[in-house]
Amino acid sequence: MGCTTSVILFKGIRTVFERNCGYICKQQGENNALEYTAFSLPDEDSEILIHSFLAKPKLIEPIDYENVIVQRKTQILNDPLREMLLFPYDDFQTALLQRQSRYIRSTVPENAEKEAQSLFVTECIKTYNSDWHIVNYRYEDYSGEFRQLPNKGTKPDKLPVHLYEVDEEADKDEDAASLGSQKGGITKQGWLYKGNMNSAISVTMRSFKRRFFHLIQLGDGSYNLNFYKDEKISKEPKGSIFLDSCMGVVQNNKVRRFAFELKMQDKSSFLLAADSELEMEEWINTLNKILQLNFEAAMQEKRNGESHEDDEQSKLESSSSSFDNYYPEIAKSTREAEIKLKTESRVKLFALDPDAQKLDFSSIEPEVKPFEEKFGKKILVRCNDLSFNLQSCVAENEEGPTTNVEPFFVTLSLFDIKNNRKISADFHVDLNHASVRHMLSSAPQQMMNGSGDSLHRIQDIHETVLQYPKQGIFSVTCPHTDIFLVARIEKVLQGSITHCAEPYMKSSDSSKVAQKVLKNAKQACQRLGQYRMPFAWAARTLFKDASGTLDKNARFSALFRQDSNKLSNEDMLKLLADFRKPEKMAKLPVILGNLDVTIDNVSLDFPNYVNSSYIPMKQFENSTKTLTAFEIEEFVPCIPKCTQPFTIYNNHLYVYPKHLKYDSQKSFAKARNIAVCVEFKDSDEEDSLPLKCIYGRPGGPVFTRSAFAAVLHHHQNPEFYDEIKIELPTQLHEKHHLLFTFYHVSCDSSSKGSTKKKDVVETQVGYSWLPLIKDGRVVTNEQQIPVSANLPSGYLSCQEVGIGKHSGPEIKWVDGGKQLLKISTHLVSTVYTQDQHLHNFFQYCQKTESGARALGTDLVKYLKSLHAMEGHVMIAFLPTVLNQLFRVLTRATQEEVAVNVTRVIIHIVAQCHEEGLDSYLRSYVKYAYKAEPYVASEYKTVHEELTKSMTTILKPSADFLTSNKLLKYSWFFFEVLIKSMAQHLIENSKVKLLRNQRFSASFHHAVETVVNMLMPHITQKYRDNPEASKNANHSLAAFIKRCFTFMDRGFVFKQINNYICCFAPGDPKVLMFLNKLFLSVV
């Protein structure tokens, strides 16, 4: 109920039921006598009397509202003003709103919820699969004051200003157009879009041209609609539309929004479009009014020429019918306008109030939207071509196009030199001509192809459209000028980088050199086709400024030869730091060639792209000819302001082999050209196969069982920069691990020796493994692990056992078991957390059924540790964490547990507000929060337990910092109380009960206690903490107002009475303002 209705209710009940109350009459008489006496007494006596008059007046105790309604039921039902006392029975209802997604299917894999064993994983999946639970208030629009009543009509911005001729200045550029307006004719001008209505050309968005239109009345009374290129209407118009020939004006939104059509007598038409719906309606109404005036003038002339036998009524009817027959569009719009005028005239009357025009209620209640997947600045990267100066025809018969003489492979990624980090995953592109791709044999893929047992099956899409991607969509949350798009170029392994790059660095285009390189390349492709080597790199800037304006004119730099000693991402960041220093870049060796890559903005309706898990969007054309774009994963900074609550399932692990120190090993005779093979396994048994969950490269299968890092020729301590992307299983266990196998690759294809020796391309030179789960969490960041010369069955059991203390199979460690391999892993997951405190809390909840069987002291310890949870983790898993905390709250058996749960929630709410992310909290309360099913014997309700905990925290003896945060952000807790109450009433079929039976006596007592505990904070802290007092006052008012919908209304009036009792006539202005604000909200 709104302020006006509440006051009327209160006064109405007093008038009806206490009209003969002696106290009221007596009090009124006393007041009148005092007022008269004050005016008649001298000043000194008057001040004394006024001071005594300011004593706190006695308040009338509220009546038992529900009993009065029942006792006077018949009388009230027969009263025409009964709606003032009876509230709507269907005022609120719960609804299930389907979660909207941009994907054609759910991002959660099939059977993921069944496979999940961890409580945290299960709850995350439920969060991403659940629809929105909302509470609708049907009469919400009528719960405010009259100036906030719903008004479907257009509200004028301000009262029309009257202009008089004596006040107008003469316009020097006045032309014939202005003469019509001086004669009292209708005039209008403004910008419109004019469509090209040629019958031979279809009207499209592009055919609209922006023109300035000016409606004028000519000397003979007719109207023209002139249009110009600019606002200088003194010039000759570009064209005119003669409204005498117009038959009607109708809305037409088929081609463009806010468009309308002028239908002419010769069956032609003019299509115009406005910038807004309001402007469109104004133009249509103005033009229709002119057409109606023209029609009436024509009918008048017709009547003057005919006999006057018909009376005035018949003329009016014939005029009306003729108007309807000849101009049905105008007649229809006229009737609609009349109906609209009648229905809105009363509400528009309030708009004449000058105070109403100064008010803007649009920002009082912030617009709340559901959680949605958000991105930073999106950039479309199109890879067009990679060409080197050294080119030839690669076909055997030398018939075909001239292309690069060997295959090259491009990897694109984003680097941020300001924050010194790589900020995107790799985007792999194969720009080779089809004839060049045939040079690669399809041979050594024994580890890549499988039996189709990939963890993440590709659904609803042809795998062929994923084979050779050329378009990638990158996202940057924090754009600035120091972000670079870097291209790394690789080729098939042949030898050293210097030796292989030499032919490409000579400016002479010798066909002999090309043929020699082609011959060597064909041999290498046949023998070592699956191994790559670093070759070159290039970079370009991305943004012009920090606002995200793309630098489209920038081009990739020259192709620099890759330095075998500067391969890592850290080395790349150092090179990019000198990118704008020509004297430094001039020293780098250049390979003659060109990389053609363009960038562009991504439109909202961009079609045919898949996300980083290869799930297609709704606008995806499932065809083998579809040009597919790939969203590239962004590595968002781990800070709260850049984090958003997760809304989709995503579970990727990025693995980066970094360095192998093999110069001191004595276990193998040859270990120089070292290739690293990465596999993901779920068992350490001898016959176990690696899982097919590694994302493949262009031209190969979508998912593979293994991936190889680039090989450095003749390096015993090789560095690596490769990124291996893995789709993790939904549920990880202790046996899941990464297995690294090292091979010595023989690059020489010498004919000397036996046939067997010639066939030996690779020799195993060691193994290493990294268990993924440690203390229940995924192992991330940089790790250094030892290398073994053999791989016995059950090797995982030896991981933590020191040298000489073998409890499992015999392990032959390389170089005495030193940690020779350096690797790094990066987890991008919406179902696994790296925060130890959050993990421990959920793990303990799983053991104790969300605290139902928990020891109070242990659970309190884990709850307190949540205060140390990282801010970005808190935001990312916000719905899941809050849902679990409310679940623990309802199952807590001890008050200490409930209070600590509430303290954690207060901490989370405060953190969100301090980071400016309170919109996420509003989205959670309105859409995501869902009270647990109420079981009286097992669980309690959130609204009852939360009210009790709030009371404890508001006690004077409690921590004042926590209580201040509760006051400052109290809106969240009162909104949760309201939604919990609404869901409790509907789900337990208590809406039809009498209001005083809907909630327990203990809950009524808890609400009254909260109000009484809150009031001293409001009335006493307004000086020290004005913001907290004001927020608490407003939140309490909103809660009390909503309680009229759910609870015993007499009880609610009593709470208003309790509130008012805390104020006195002599209070400061600030407190009086809070009092008035409270009553205006209620």
N, C-alpha and C positions, 0 to 999 in steps of 0.2 A: 504494500500500500504506500502511496505517496504522502508527502507532507500535508497537502490540502485535505485529502480524504481522511488521514489519521486525525487531524484536528476536528474535522466535521464529525467523525465518529465519536470522539471523546466528548465534544460539546453536545452532540446529539443525544448521547446516552445520559449525560448529566441533565439535559433539558427534559427528556422524557420521563426519567425515573426519579429524579431528585428535584423536580420543579418546586415542590413545597418544602424543600429542606430549609429549616430555620437558620442553619449555620450560614448558608450561602446568602440568604437575604440579609441576615444580621451583618455579615462581613461587608456586603455591598453598602449597607447603610453607614457602617463605620467608616468605610473608605471615603464616601461622599462627605461625611461630617469632618473627617480629618482634612480633606482637601480644602474645604471651605474655611476651616479654622486656620490652616496654614497661610492662607491669603489674607486673613483678617488680623493676624497677630503681628507684633513688631518683629524686626529682623532677627534679633538675638533669640527670642522665644521660638520663632519659626524654625531656626536652625536646630535647636534642641529637639523640637517636635519631629522635624524631618529625620533627624538621626535616629530617634526612637521608632519612627515609622519604617526605617530600613531593616528592622528586625525581621528575621526569617519567617515568612508566613507559614501558616499551617496548611499542609497539602491534604487534599481529599484522597482517601484510600480508593484505589480502583475497584470497581464492582467485579463480581464473578461473572465475566462476560458470557461464558458458555452456558451457565445456569439461567441467566436472563434470557438468552436466545431460546432455550428449551421451554422455559415457563411462558414466555410470550410468543410462542411459535405462531399460533393462529393470528394474533394481532399483527405480527410483523409481516407474515405472508400476504395479508390483505392491505398492507401499507404500500402506496405507490413509490415511496422512497426506501423500500426494503433493500435495494442494492447497496445503500449506504452502510448497512449493517451486516449483510450476508456476504461472505467472500465466495468467489467462484470455487466450485468443488473440483473442477478440472484445471486448476491453475497451473499444475506442474505435471510433467511426465518424463520418464527416462526413454532414451532412444539409443539405438546402435547405428552409428554412422560408419559406412564402409571406408576403410583406409584407402586413400588414393595413391596410386603408384605410377611412375613413368615407364614401368616395365610391362612386358606382355604376360608375365607370370611372376609368382613370388620369388624373391631372391633366396629364400631358405630352401636348401636341397631337400629332395624327397627323403622321408624317414629320418630327417635330422633330429627331430624331437624324440623319436624312439631310440636313436643311437646315443643321444646325450645322456651321460650319467652324472656329470657334475651339476650341482644346483645352479651355479652361476650361468653355465652354458644353457641350461634348460630355461631359466628365467629370461635370459636375453632373447632366445628364440621365441618364447611366448610374447615378449614385448613387440618383436618385429612382425609377428603373425596376427596380433590382436587388432580388432577394429576399435573405433573410438566410442567411448561411453560418455554420453552427454545428458544433461538435464535441461529440458526446455521449459521455459515459463511462458505460457501462452499469452498472458496479459501483462507481460513485462513493459511493453510500450506505454501502458496506461498507469504505470506506478510512479510517475514523476509529476511535476507541476504542469500546468496547462501549456506552457511554452515549449514543452518537450513532447506534446502529443504527436502521434504519427500524422504526417501530412504528406499525402501523395502528390499534391500539387507543387509547383515550383514556388519556392519562397522568395519574394523580392529581396534583393540585397539591401535596399534602403527605400525610404519613402520617395516617390517621384518628386523631383524639384520643379516648381513652377517657374517658367521663363516668360517674361513680358517683353514686348517689342521695345519698350522704352529703355530696357536694360541691356538689350543686345547691341553689340558693336557691329558696324557695317563691315561686311566681308568684301575686301577689294576684288577677290577672284570670283565673286558671285556671278553665276551664269543663269541660263534659263531654267536649270534644274531647281535652283533655290526659289524661283518665283512660284513654282507649284506649291511648295510648302508654306509660303506666305499667304496663299489663297485658302489655306485650310485643308489642303489635300494631304493624303497619307504619304510619308516619306520614310525611307530606311536605307541604310548603307552598311557595308561590311565585307569582309573577305569570305569567299566561297571557292570551292573547287568545281570547275566546269568540265564535264565529260564530253568527249568527242562522239557525237551520236550519228556518225556516218553509217549508213546501212551496210556498207561494204566492209566496215571495220568493226570488230567486236569491241565493246567497251571493257577496258581492263583498268587496273589500278594505275598503270603508267600513263593511260590516256587522259587522266585528269590534270588540268592545269590550274594553278592558283590565280584567281582574278579578283579585282575589287569591284563589287556590284553596287549600283546606286539606283534606287527606285525613285522615279520622279513622275510628277503629273504635268502633262502638257497643257497648253492654253485652252484646248477644246475639252478638257476634262478627262481625256484618256491617259493611261499610264504606260510608261516604258521602263524596262529593266535594262539599264546600260551596264556594260562591264569594261574595265580598264586594266592596264598592266600594273598600275600603282594607284595611290590615293589622290593623285592630282586630277580631280574630276573636271577641272577647267579645260582640259585638253579634249580633243576629239575622241569619243569612245571607240574601242576596238570592235564593238558590236552592240546590237540592241535586241531585246526580246519584246515584241508588241503584245501586251497583255490583253488587248481587245480580241486577239485570235486564240487566247488560251481557254481551254475547256475545263481544266481542273488541275489541282496540285495534290499529289499523293506521295506518301513515303515509299521509298524503294531502296532496300538495303541489300539487294542481291549482289551488287558489284562492290559497293563500298559502304562503310558504316556512316550513319547520319546523312544519308543521301535522300533526295526527293526529286520527283519528276514533274515537269510541266508538260501536260498533254495539249497539243495544239489542234486546231480545226482540220488542218491538212493531214492529220494522222501522224505527223512528226512529233518529236518530243525533245525536251532539253533536260539533261540529267545534271543536277547540281548537288554538292555535298558541303556540309558545314563541319566545323571543328568539334562540335559537341552536340549532344541531344537537345540541350536547351536552345542553342542557336537555331538548330533545325526546326524545332517547334515554333519558334518566333517567326521565322521566315514563312513557314507553311501557313500559320494563322494570319499573317499580314497579307500574303498573296491571296488567300481564300477570301479575306474580307474585301479586298479590292474587286475580286471576281463577283462577289455577291452584290457589291454596290453597282457594278456595271450591269449586272443582270436586272436589278431593280430599276435602274434608269431606263433600260431597254423596254421592260414591261410597262413602265409608266408611259412611255411614248406610244406603245401599242394600244394601251387603254385610251389614251387621248384621241386616237384616230378612229376608234370604234364607238358604237352606240353605248349609252350609259343605262341600259335596261337592268343590268344586274345590280343588286345592292352591294354595299361595301363588304359584307361578309362573304358573298360569293366571289368577289374579286380577290379577296384575301386567300380563299381556298384554291381558286384557279391558279393564282400566283404561286402558292405553295406547291401544288401538284405539278405545275409546269417546271418549277425550279427543281423538284425531285426528279422529274423525267429527263430533263435536259442536262442537269448537272448533279448526278447522283453522288459524286465524290464530295462536292461542296455541301450538299444537303446533309450527308452523313456526318461530315466533320462539324457542321453547325449544330446538329442535334447532340453530338457527343460533347461539344463545348458547353451547351446549355446544361446538360446533366452534370458535367464536371463543375460548372460554376455554382450550381445549387448545392452540391455535396460538400464543396470546399469553402463556401463563402463564410461560414461561421468561424472556421479555423483561421482563415486569412484575416478575419477581423482583428484577431489578436496580434497579427503582424504589424498593425498600425501603432502598437504601443512602442514609443521610442526606446524604452528599456529593453524590450524584446529584441530590438534590432542590434543592440550592443552585445547581446549574449551569443556565445558560440558553444553549444553543448557537444560538438563533435569530438573534442579531445578529453572529455571528462572520463569516459570509459574507453580504455585503449582497445583497439581491435585485436582480437585473439585468434590466431590461426593454428591449425594442427602442426605437429612436427613434420617437417619436410626435409628432404635431402637438398642441401645447399652446396653451392660451389663458389669458388672465387672467380676471378676473371678468366673466362674461357677463351682459348686460342686454338683456332683450326690450323694445323700444320699440314700442308700438301707437299708431298715429295714427288717432284716431276722427273728429274733426270740427274744422273751422275756420269760425266764423260771426261775422259782423260785425252791428252793430246796424242798419246800413243794408241792408234786404232788400226783395225784391219778386219777382214772378213774371216770369221772363225769356221765357216763351213769347209768341208773337205774338198768340194768341187769349186770352191771360191765363188759360189753363186749365192748371193745374199747381201744383206745390208752391212755396212761398215760399222762396227761396234767396238767396245772395249775388248781387248784381246784375252781377258780372263774375268772370272766372276768376282765382284766386290759386294760387300755387305755393309749396310749403314745402320748405325745405332744412334738414335737421337734422345737427348735428355736435357733437363734444365739444371743449371748450377747458379747458386746465389753466392756471389763473392762477398756481399755485405755481411751475411751471417755465416759464411764459410761452410756451406753444406750443399749437398745434392738434394734438390727439392722435388724430383719426380722419378718415377720408374723409367726404365728404358723402353724405347719404341723401336722395334727392329723392322727394317725395311729392306726388301730385295728389289733393286731397280734394274737388274740385269735383263738384257734382251732374251727372248725365248731360246734363241740359238746358243747363247752363252750359257744358259742354265743347263742345256743338254750336255755340256762338258762335264758336269758333276755326275758321277756314277751313283746309282741308287744302292750301292753295295752295303757299306758297313753301317747297318742300322739294326744290328742284332739286339742292341739294348734299347732301341727306341720304340719299335713296334711291339704291341702287346696283344692280348686276347680281348681287348675292349673292356677291360675292367677298371677304367679310369674312375676316380672318385667323383669327379664332377662331369657328368655326361652333358654333352652339348645337345640342347633341346630346341625345337622350334626354329631351327636354322640349318642351312646347308653348310657343311664344313668347308666346302670349296670356296665360299665367299670370305673365309678367314685365312686363306692360303697366302695371298700376297697383298698385305695391306699397304696403302699408300697415303692414307689420311689418318692423322692422329689428333685427338682433342686433349690438349693440356689445360690444366687449371692452376691458377696462382692466387692464393688467398691474400697475400700481401705483396702486390706488385710494386716495383721500383726500378730505377734505371740500371742497377747492378745485377740484373738477372740475365743470363746468357743461355741461348739455345746452342748446345754443343753436339756436333756430329763426329762420331768415331767411325773410321772406315777400316774394315778388315778384308783380308783375302785368304785364299787357301794356302796352308803352310807350305813353304818351299825352302827357306833358308833365313839368313839374317835380314833384318829390316833394311839396313843400308844397302846390301847387295840387291835386294828385290826392288828397291825404290829407284836405284840408279838409272835404269832406262827411262823412267817416267820424268826425270828431272832434266833431261836434255831437250833443248828446243828443236833440234833437227828431227824432222819427221821421216825417219828412215824406215822403209818397208822391210829391210833386212832385219833391223832391230825388232820390229813388230813380229816378224815371223819367228825369230828366235825365242822371244818371250812367249809367243803363242805355243810353240812346241814344248817348252818347259812347263807351261801352265797346264797343257793337256795331260802330260805325264803326272804332274802333281795332283790334278783333279782325279785321275783314275786311281792313284795309289793312296793319297792322303785327303780325300774329299771331305771327310768329316772333321778335319782339324783346321782351325783358323789361326791366323797370326795378325798382330797389330800392324797397321800400315800408315794411316794418316789421320789427321783430325782438322776440324775447322769449327769456327764459332761465329755467332752474330748476336747483336743486342736484340732485346725483345720489346722494351717499353721506352717511350719518350719521356714519361714523367711518372710520378708516384700515384697518379689517378688511374693508371692502367691504359693509357692511350698507346695503341700499338705503333711501333716504328716499322711501318710497312715498306718504306723505301730502303731500309737497310738490307744488305745482302751478306751472304756468307763470306768470310774472309778467304784468303788463299788457302789451299790445302797444304797444311804443314806436315812434314814427315814426322812420324811418331818416334820419339826417343825411347829406346828400350830401357833406359834407366829412369824415366819419368812417365810411368804408366798409370800410377794410382790416381784415385779421385783427388787426393790431397795435392799431388803434383799438378793436376789439371786446374785446380783452384788457384795455385800459384801462377800458372801461365796466364790464366784469365785476369789476374790482378794486374798484369802488365799489358793487357790487350790494347789499352788506349795509349800505350807508349810506343810510338813508331820506332824509336831507336832500339828498343828491346825486341820487338817483333821482327825487325829487319834481319836480325841475326839467325832466325830460325830457317832451316832448309825448306824450300817450297817445292811441292810436286805440281807439275803443270796439269791442271784440270779444272773442272767447274762443277759445283754442286748446286742444282737448281731446286730450291725449296722456298715456297711462299707461305706467308702467314695471313690470317684474316680473323675477324670476329665471328663468333658462332651465334647465329640467329636462334630465336626461341623455338622456331618450328623446323629446325635442322633435322632432316630425316636420315634413316638408315645408319644408325650407329649402335655399337654394343658397349657395355660398361667394361670395367677392368676384369670382370669374371665371365665375360663373353655372353652376358644376358642381353638380348636385344630390346630396344625401346618399342613403345607402342606404334610409332610411325615407321616400323621396319618393313621393307618389302622383301618377302622371303623368295628370292629368285637367285639363280646361279649367276646372273649378270649384274646383280646389285653391287654397286661400289660402296663398300662398307668402311665406315670410320670407326676408330678404336679410341675409347676413353682411356687415357693414361693415368695411372694412379698418382695422386699428389701426396707427397710426404709433408703433411701439414705440421707446422711448428707446434711443439707440445706446450702451448700456453693457453690459458682459459679463453682469452678473447678471440682466438682463432679456432676454437673448438665448438662443435655443435653436437647435440644429442644424436646418437646413432639411430638410424631408422631402417637400415637394411642389413642383411646378412653379408658379411665379408670376412674371409679368413685366409689371408695370404702371408706367406713367409718369404722374405727376400734374403738370399744367401750370397755372401761376397767372399770368395777365397781371396786372400790379400797377399800372402807372402809365404814362401817355403824356403827354409834354410837347409840346403843339402850339400854344402861344400865340405862338410866334415864327416859325412857318412862313409862307412866302410862296408856296408852290407851288400852293395851292388856295384858291379864293375863299371857299368855305364848308367849314368843318370844325369843327362844334360838337357835334351829337348823334352822337357817334362810337361805332360798333359795331365790335368786334374779332371777326373770324372766324378760328378756329384750325383748321388742317388738318395732317395728317401725310402726308408724301410721300416716295417713294423715288427720285424723279428730278426734275431741273430743266428737262426738255424742255418745249416749249411746249404740247404736247397731252397731257401726262401727267395722269392723274387722281389725286386724293388717295386714300389707302388707307381702306377702310371698317373702321376699327378703333377708333373713338371711341365710348365707351359713351353710349348715347342717354338721353334724359329720359323720364319717364312719358308714356305715350300715343303715343310715337313708335316707330321701329324700335329693336331692341335695340342694333345697331351703326350708326353713321352716318359720313359722310365729313367732317363739319365740325361745329363747335360755336361758338355766339355767347356772348359775355359780356354782362352786363346793361349797358344804355345809360343814361348820365346826360344829362339834358336841358340844353342850352346850356352845356356844360362843354368848354372847349378843353384843359384838363389833367385829364382824367378819371382817377379811381381805380377799380380793379376788385377784387372779392373772389372771383370765380368760380373753380371748380376743374374742370378738364377731365381726365377719366380716359381713358387710352389703353392698349390692349392691344398691347404691342410685339411685333414679329416675333421669332422665335427667334434669327435671325442678323441683326445690324445691320451695315451697311456705310457707307462714307463719304458716299453719296448720301442717306441717310435724314436728313430734316430737318423742322423745324416751320416752317410758313408762316403768317404773320399778315397778314391782309388787313383794311384799315381802310375803313369806309364812313361817309359822312355820311348820316344817316337824316333824311328830311324828315317831321317830325311834323304839319305843317299840311296839312290836306286842303281848302285854299281852292279855291273854284270859279273864281277869277279866272285868266285866262291860257288858253293853248291846252290841248287834250286831252293832248298829249304831255307837257306839264309836269306835269299832274295825275298821270300814271302814273309819274313818276320818284319812286320811294320812296327809293332808295339810290344814292349816288354814291361810287365808289372814290376814296379820298383817301390811298393809300399802301400800301406793302408792307414787310414785314420778315421775315427768316428766321433760323433758328438751326440750324446743323448739330448733330446729336445726338452724333456720335462725334468725340472729340478725343484724340489719342494712344492710340487703341484703347479708351477708356473713355467711358461715357455722361456727357454734360455735365449737371451738377446744380447746385443752389444758385442764388443770384441772379445774373442776367446783365443787362447793359445793351447794347443793340444799336441801330444806326442804322436809319433808315427811308428807303425809296426811293420815288420818285414813279412809277416804272415797273417792270415785271417782264419783262426780256428773257430769251430762252432762254439757258440756261447761267449763270444768275445766281449759282450757288454758287461759281463760280471767281473771282468778284470780292469774295468776303467779306473776305479778308485784304489786299486791295490798297488802298493809301491813295489819297487824292484826288489826281488829276492823274497817276496812274501806272496807267492802265487797260491791263490785259493781255487782257481779255476783252471782252464786250459793254458798251456804254455804259450806265452807271448814273447816273440823275439823283437825287442824294441830297437829301433834305428838310433844310432848315436847315443847309446846309453839311456834312452827314454827321455831325452830332452824334448822340450816343447818346441817342435820345429815348424809347425803349421800355424799360421795366424789367419783366423777367419772372423767374419762379422756377420751377424744376422739382424734383420729388422722385421718386426712383426707389425702387420697392418690387419688388425682383427677387431670385429665388433662382438665377439663372443668369448674372448680371452683377455684378461687384464694382467698388466705387469705390476700393478700396485700390490705390494705385499699385504698391507693392512686390509684392503678390500677383499683380497683373496682369502685371508685368514678368517674374516668375518663370515663370508659365505660358506667356507668350509666347516666352520663350527656350527652354523645354522643347519647345514645338511646333516651333521652328526646328531643334532638335538631336535630335529623337526622344527626348525625356525624358532627355537627357544622354548618349546613346550616342555622339553625334558632337560633344560639347561640348568646348570648351577648358576645361581645369581651372580656370584663373584666373577666367574669366568666370562660370562656373557657381558657383564659390565666392562671388563677389561678389554674385550674385543670392540665394544661400542666406543669406548674412550679412544682407542687407537684410530678409529675412523676420522678423528679430528685432524690426524696427520696425513690423510689421504691427499694425493696430488690434485690440484685444482682442475687440470684438463681431464683427468680420469673421472672426477666427480661430474663434470658437465657431460662428458661423452656417454656415460652410463646412467644419466640422471633418472629416467623413468624406472629403470630396473632397480636402482639403489633405493629410491623412495618407496617403491612397491614393497620391497623386502623389509624396509624399516617399519612400515605400517603393518605388515604382516606380523612382525615380531611384537609390535605394540599390542596387538589384539590377543596374542598368546602368552604375554608376559604374566607370570604368577606373582611377581614381586614389584612393589611400587618403585624401587630403586631402578629396576630395569626399564620400566615405562618412562621414568623421568630422564634417564640417560638416552633412550631412544629419541625423545623429544628434543633433548639438547643437541644431538647429532643433526636432526632435521633443521633446527634453528641455525646451526653452523652452516649447513648446505645452503639454506635460503639466504643467509647473510652474504656468503661468498658469491652467490649468483648476482645479488644486488650490487655488491661492490665492484664486480666486473662488468656491470651494465647489462647483464643477461637475464634480467627478471622476466623477460617475455617468455623464456623457456619454462619458468615456473607457472606462468598463467596458462600456457598451452598444456602443461601437465595436469593442472587442476581441472581445466575445462574438458579435456579430451581423453587423457590417459588414465587418470585416477579411477580406480574401481574398487569399491569396498569388498572385502572378503565375504563369502556367504556366511550368514549369521547362524551359528549353532550355539544355543543357549548353554548347553552343558559343557561345551569345549572352548569356544572362543567368545571374546567380547566385541563390542562395536568400537570402531575408530572414534566416533564422535564422543562417546562416553569416556574412553580412556585418555583421549587427547585433552579433553576438558579438564580432567583431574590433574594431568601432568602440567598443564598450563597454570593451574591454580597453585601447584607446589612451586613452580619456578617464579611466580609473581609474589611469593611471600617475601616480606622484608628481610628475612634471614638468608634468603637465597643469594646466589652470585649475581651482583648487580649488572655485570657486563652482559651475561646471558639474558637477564630480564629486560635490559635495554634493547637488545637485538629483537627479542620477542615483541616488544612494544612497537619498535620501528617497522618491523615487517609482519605485523599481526594479520594483515589482510590475507596472507597465504593460509594461516591456520584457521581463520574463520571461514574462508571459502571451502577448505577441506571439511570442516564441520558441517557446513550447509549441504554439500554434495553427499556426504556420508548419511546425513539425516534423510535426504530425499530418496536415495537408493534403498535405505533401510525400510522406509515406509512402503515403497512400492513392491520391493522384492518379497517382503514378509506380509503383504496384503493388509497393511494397517491403515491405509488411507481412508477406508470406509468406517473405521472406528471413531468413536467420539474423540474429540481433540485431547481431552484430559486423560485419555487412555492410550494414546499413541506411544508415549515414551514413559519410561519408568520414573518412579519418584526420585530415585538416586540421580538420574540425569537432570531432572528439574533442579534438584539441589545443587548439582555441579555447575549448571549454567548460572544460577543465581550467585554462587560463590565466585565464579569468574568475573561477573559484572562487579561485584562488591570489591574484589581484589584489584581489579583494573582501575577503578575510580581514583584511589589515592595517587596512583602513578600519573594519571592525567592531570589531576588538580594540583599536584605538588611538584611535578617535574617540568612544568611548562616553561620555567625560566632556564633551568640547566640544560634541558634537552627538549627544545620546542618541537623539533621535527618528529621525535618519537611520540610525544603527547598528541600532536595533531593527527598523525597516522593512526594511532591506537583509537582515538576518538572517532575518526571516520570509519575505521574498520568495525568498531563496535556498533556504530549506527547502522551500517549495512547489514550486519548480522542480525540485529534486533528487527530490522525491517523485514528480513527474509523469514524470521521466526513466525511472523504473522501468518505465513502460508502453511507452516507445519505444526505449530504447537498450540497449546491452550492460549487463546488471545487474552484472557484475563491475566494469565501469568506473564505474558509479554508486556501488557500495560503496567504490571507491577514492576517489571525491570526498568521501564521508562521512569516510573515513579522513584525507584531507587536511585536512578541516575540524577534526576532533578534534585533530589534531596541533598546531593553532594555540593550544590551550588547555593550561594547566598546573594542577596541583593547588592552587597558591598564588594563583591569580587572584582578583580581587575578586568579591564576590557578584554584581555586575551581570553580569560576564562568565559566571559559572556559570549565572545565570538564562537568559542568551541561549543558552548551550549546551543547557540542558535544554529550552528552548522549541524550538530547532531539531530536537532528537531527537523531541520530542512531535509535531511537525508531520510529520516524515518517517515 
